[in-house]
């Protein structure tokens, strides 16, 4: 019995030693640790944008008729007041001539009635009725003349003609689309912002309104001119929870056209933020972790909250304090609860090493 107790005690001691050796990896390896760097930096945020001209209108027929003349071509730059199209309005000239004749007859009738009224042959009320008839006839004549003038369509402002779907001789109905006209001197880039981002913007509006914005074009190139915030829509989209922002860019060389897409990039100042190397983190189920080493050298897994990602570094907003020592190397070699030997490196030293390795 004593022999069995002795063997059991030895077994328990071996198990204890084995567990201790697992927890306290007292090996010759020395791992580097550092602390989060507190610094001022900036972060980039990209937003998909829809590009629109500062003026973009549809040119439509205001009366039915035949598209008789087309004075411009698709994509052509036109000046304000330049003739664009002429529509032959059915019966327009006949209506003008008829209304003109009726107005002339009404004028003669008024003269005759005025003479008769002066001689007390007809009542003064007859003269009033004759004048009212003349006024009505003149109004019809002006309306007919204006309708005829609608047949010539001129450019309301300087811009670029869009597609012309109808050709010369086409029959147009009232309201039919003839073409579009775009003033691309300046362009607007519309992009959607979430509610938290909107609130953050409003809390720093004075500063954010001055930030230069970068426009990345669809082919990946950068538009040569910076833009600025200009306006925010009046309400949120209930379906997406977003609100639209508008940025304005001067359209140098008329590169941009109405309907294009791009990406608005905003560089936001970030002050007194904690920055850690990306290499000091690992991921489990879409969550980021670091190993924090305590004063006795024990390793503890710690989940962290990352606000922004930059080249080779993360900006951390939760899970760490500025005094926490985090493991920089050997992430794959240690486990939660291990005891290790460490060597402290300053944040500046670690960042410099990251830059050198990146180059």
Residue pairs with C-beta under 8 A, 6 or more apart in sequence:
23 337
23 338
23 339
24 338
24 339
25 334
25 338
25 339
25 340
26 339
26 341
27 340
27 341
28 341
29 330
29 333
29 340
29 341
30 341
30 342
30 343
31 327
31 328
31 329
31 330
31 334
31 340
31 341
31 342
31 343
32 327
32 328
32 329
32 330
32 342
32 343
32 344
32 345
32 350
33 293
33 325
33 326
33 327
33 328
33 342
33 343
33 344
33 345
34 276
34 277
34 280
34 325
34 326
34 328
34 344
34 345
34 346
34 347
34 349
34 350
35 322
35 323
35 324
35 325
35 326
35 347
36 274
36 275
36 276
36 316
36 320
36 321
36 322
36 324
36 326
36 347
37 274
37 275
37 276
37 347
37 348
37 351
38 272
38 273
38 274
38 275
38 322
39 272
39 273
39 275
40 269
40 270
40 271
40 272
40 273
41 270
41 273
41 275
41 310
41 315
42 267
42 268
42 269
42 270
43 267
43 268
43 270
43 307
43 308
43 310
43 315
44 265
44 266
44 267
44 268
45 197
45 265
45 266
45 268
46 216
46 263
46 264
46 265
46 266
47 191
47 192
47 193
47 245
47 263
47 264
47 265
47 266
48 191
48 192
48 261
48 263
49 189
49 190
49 191
49 215
49 247
49 261
49 262
49 263
49 264
50 189
50 190
50 191
50 259
50 261
51 187
51 188
51 189
51 190
51 256
51 257
51 258
51 259
51 260
51 261
51 262
52 187
52 188
52 189
52 190
52 258
52 259
53 159
53 182
53 183
53 184
53 187
53 188
53 257
53 258
54 183
54 184
54 185
54 186
54 187
54 188
54 248
55 157
55 159
55 181
55 182
55 183
56 180
56 181
56 182
56 183
56 258
57 156
57 180
57 181
58 177
58 179
58 180
59 84
59 85
59 153
59 177
59 178
59 179
59 180
59 181
60 175
60 176
60 177
60 178
61 87
61 172
61 173
61 174
61 175
61 176
61 178
62 150
62 174
62 175
63 87
63 89
63 92
63 147
63 150
63 151
63 174
64 89
64 90
64 171
64 172
64 173
64 174
65 87
65 88
65 89
65 90
65 92
65 151
65 171
65 172
66 87
66 88
66 90
66 169
66 170
66 171
66 172
67 85
67 86
67 87
67 166
67 167
67 168
67 169
67 170
67 171
67 172
67 178
68 86
68 87
68 88
68 151
68 168
68 169
69 85
69 86
69 168
70 84
70 85
70 164
70 167
70 168
71 82
71 83
71 84
71 85
71 86
72 78
72 82
72 84
72 85
72 161
72 164
73 161
73 164
74 161
74 162
74 163
74 164
74 179
75 160
75 161
75 162
76 160
76 161
77 158
77 159
77 160
78 84
78 155
78 158
78 159
78 160
78 161
78 181
79 155
79 158
80 155
80 156
80 157
80 158
81 154
81 155
82 154
82 155
83 152
83 153
83 154
84 153
84 154
84 155
84 161
84 178
84 179
85 152
85 153
85 178
85 179
86 151
86 152
86 153
87 150
87 151
87 153
87 172
88 151
89 147
89 148
89 150
89 151
92 144
92 147
92 148
92 151
93 148
95 144
95 147
95 148
96 141
96 144
96 145
96 148
98 144
99 137
99 140
99 141
99 143
99 144
100 141
100 144
102 137
102 140
102 141
103 134
103 137
103 138
103 140
103 141
105 137
106 130
106 133
106 134
106 136
106 137
106 138
107 134
109 130
109 133
109 134
110 127
110 130
110 131
110 133
110 134
113 122
113 126
113 127
113 129
113 130
114 127
114 130
116 122
116 126
117 123
117 124
117 126
117 127
153 178
155 181
156 181
157 181
157 183
158 183
159 181
159 182
159 183
159 184
160 181
160 182
160 183
160 184
160 254
160 257
161 179
161 180
161 181
162 179
162 180
162 181
162 182
163 179
163 180
164 178
164 179
165 177
165 179
166 172
166 176
166 178
172 178
180 258
182 257
182 258
184 251
184 254
184 256
184 257
184 258
185 250
185 251
186 248
186 249
186 250
186 251
187 248
187 249
187 251
187 256
187 258
188 230
188 246
188 247
188 248
188 249
189 213
189 215
189 227
189 246
189 247
189 248
189 249
189 262
189 264
190 244
190 245
190 246
191 244
191 245
191 247
191 264
192 237
192 240
192 242
192 243
192 244
192 245
193 201
193 242
193 243
193 244
193 245
194 241
194 242
195 236
195 241
195 242
195 243
198 232
198 243
201 208
201 245
207 269
208 229
208 268
209 228
209 229
210 228
211 228
211 229
211 266
211 267
211 268
212 226
212 227
212 228
212 267
213 226
213 227
213 228
213 229
213 247
213 249
213 264
213 265
213 266
214 222
214 223
214 226
214 227
214 264
214 265
214 266
214 267
215 222
215 223
215 227
215 247
215 249
215 262
215 263
215 264
215 265
216 222
216 223
216 262
216 263
216 264
216 265
217 223
217 260
217 262
218 260
218 261
218 262
223 249
223 255
223 256
223 262
224 252
225 249
225 250
225 252
226 249
227 247
227 248
227 249
227 250
227 264
228 247
228 248
229 245
229 246
229 247
230 246
230 247
230 248
231 245
231 246
232 243
232 244
232 245
232 246
233 243
233 244
233 245
233 246
235 243
236 242
236 243
237 243
237 244
247 264
249 256
270 308
270 315
273 307
273 315
273 316
273 317
274 315
274 316
274 317
274 320
274 322
275 310
275 313
275 314
275 315
275 316
275 347
276 290
276 304
276 313
276 314
276 316
276 320
276 326
277 312
277 313
277 314
277 328
277 350
277 351
277 354
278 309
278 312
278 313
278 314
279 312
279 328
279 329
279 331
279 354
280 290
280 291
280 326
280 327
280 328
280 331
281 288
281 289
281 290
281 304
281 314
281 331
282 288
282 289
282 290
282 331
282 332
283 289
287 303
288 303
288 304
288 306
288 314
289 301
289 302
289 303
289 304
290 301
290 302
290 304
290 319
290 320
290 326
290 327
291 299
291 300
291 301
291 302
291 326
291 327
291 331
291 334
291 336
292 299
292 300
292 301
292 302
292 320
292 324
292 325
292 326
292 327
293 299
293 300
293 325
293 326
293 327
293 340
293 342
294 300
294 325
296 339
297 339
297 340
297 341
297 342
298 337
298 338
298 339
299 327
299 334
299 335
299 336
299 337
299 338
299 339
299 340
300 336
300 337
301 336
302 319
302 320
302 324
303 319
304 314
304 316
304 318
304 319
304 320
305 316
305 317
305 318
305 319
306 314
306 315
306 316
306 317
307 315
307 316
307 317
308 314
308 315
309 315
311 358
312 354
312 355
312 358
313 351
313 354
320 326
325 342
325 344
327 334
327 342
328 345
328 350
330 340
334 340
345 353
